[in-house]
Amino acid sequence: MGNPVPIYTNRKSTAYTHTISYSFGSASETIRGGVNDSVTWTPPLDLASQIPNNKSGTCTITCTTYSGTTPVGSASVEITLTVPDNASTKPTVNMTLSPISSLGSAFSGLYIQNLTKVDGEISASGKYGASIKSTQMVIGGSPYTSGYLTQTGNVAVTGKATDSRGYVGSIDKTIAVIPYSKPAVLPATGQKSVICGRCNEIGSYTETGTYLRIIAKRSYSTITANGVQKNFCTLRFRVNGGEWQTL
């Protein structure tokens, strides 16, 4: 459909003219009357509406021969009309994206690695009578269900819709995912391990000390949006069974 088809009459006499017509599904129409040797017909795309659940169908071309105004006979041939797989026939797809998380309002609207899921709303409509059979969201090249985002940086999100002909329409968007990993307590610079021991008031370790000396450092991923840091890290300690205290 949409491509020209040459139709030849192979007429037996120059005294004859011909009327060429077609029928396809419930659609039928005269292509041209008064044809001599041939005519070129471009099947219109709207004939796709006759086959909403198929990619192709059988079309009957009929040639009726006239001597003057008197019909003297007719002949028919069948051709296959195929709905082209292109932008004019694929489904139209729209997609809205928003982050889902249990974080506080300070992180609203942010995509954060391992803390945020994606809510994707896909709407689609088929063309020329086709209906939508399925939709799918693809993130970073893999089908997305409902898990936390693991990719970082500018991540490609594609919304897909498959129609009743099996043709697929799509729309592409990009989301910015902020890298994040859980905070950790690590050995301080120059130390092989986190140090925790009893000490005296000047910090010298002693088994009879009434003070506690801890040497450690913290590591955490900062979450920054529009130049503003959204998260901060506090290092705390507690004696087993006791209350947390800021270090």
C-alpha angles and dihedrals in degrees: 000000000000093000124101118255119199113220119196124201098197087207120198097213137027086226090071129083128189142216115214120203138165139211124199120169106315092336121098132162144156111261095195141330128215093038118166115186105344148346133201118227128189109204106227119239092235088074084077086079087072091065107037092158100042138060095219143015143182119272123194118217114198126195115197115193122215134193099203102314096334118100111228101179147319141224133194137204131187126230132178118244115202127197106234117238101231143109093286093059105028118097119274109240132196126181135187121195132198134165123251121203143136091235124121126270091269088073096045113139094013127123108216126183114253092358104065135063126196125244106203121185112194122190122181141170129201124229131233094012098314118139128215113255102177145356131206138184120215122196122189091349097306130096110261124222115164110301131125118276113262100176122084136206122025104352122193117232120191126191115204133190126189119203132207091270091055093250117141127218123189146184127203128214136165130224126193111231117197114221114244139171129174118271119260140196109231138178112276118253110290093017128108095209143008107280122215123166149136115273143166127255093281094050100258111144115246133157090229095048120128094207132072123228120198124183113190144115135223129234125195142152114250117223110212128179126178089352094304122115110227103187136048134188130226122193112217138174139194139183110245107280092010136105126282115257128189113251 
